[in-house]
Amino acid sequence: MFYLILFSGELLVLFFVSRNLTTYLFHFFRLFTKNNHVIFFVISLLYFPGTLLHEMSHYIVAVSCMLKVTDIRIFPVIQSGAVRLGSVSFERKDSIRSIIVGIAPIAGGMLFFYFISVFSLFPPHSFPLSIFIIYLIFSISSTMFSSKKDMGDLLYAIPFLLLIGGALYFAASYSPRFYYLANEQVGQGVIQFIQGIHKYIIISIIINSVFLISAKAAITIWRKP
């Protein structure tokens, strides 16, 4: 339970820091150009690997849930003066499958970090490769929560998850065998998964925080009379 609470707190911190960074990056690039199209292009390019994984997570899970995908876009477009990094449109038949598809990018980002952990891909011996992987960690972690609609789906999912958790708790209370399976096997698997991606979430928070502090400092210094 401790690992789950700690991990949830880290994800919450990452969400707020990455959201703030996106805003300050826009103002930072405004120091060099007033052309919003150029700024949107640079920011979109910076987050492109994360956008690609984000939208492909939506697509794969939608297809797996037997929902028809009507449109998929992985390249950014500008709509109403704002940049839209990507989108996946799919038919919505019921709330449960819509929620699962909506929160798929969070799971996709976590699986990416777990893949790096299991195969010990970081840190590699090559410095350029280390920089590239750090960039991927930053880009993917920053776009795990990029859509407001996805976050709405996550909020809807919380009562559903609590209901499942309550059902599992009562089942474990009345069945010793189920209690063993839930606590020893499933519980250990969850802990192992969290431990595998924990340091990459921390790295993501550090990277986003450093960029955020640097961007805020540059904006403050530049605007001083």
Secondary structure, 3 states (H helix, E strand, C coil): CHHHHHHHHHHHHHHHHHHHHHHHHHHHHCCCCCCHHHHHHHHHHHCHHHHHHHHHHHHHHHHHCCCCEEEEECCCEEECCEEECCEEEECCCCHHHHHHHHCHHHHHHHHHHHHHHHCCCCCCCCHHHHHHHHHHHHHHHHCCCCCHHHHHHHHHHHHHHHHHHHHHHHHHHHCHHHHHHHHHHHHHHHHHHHHHHHHHHHHHHHHHHHHHHHHHHHHHHHHCC
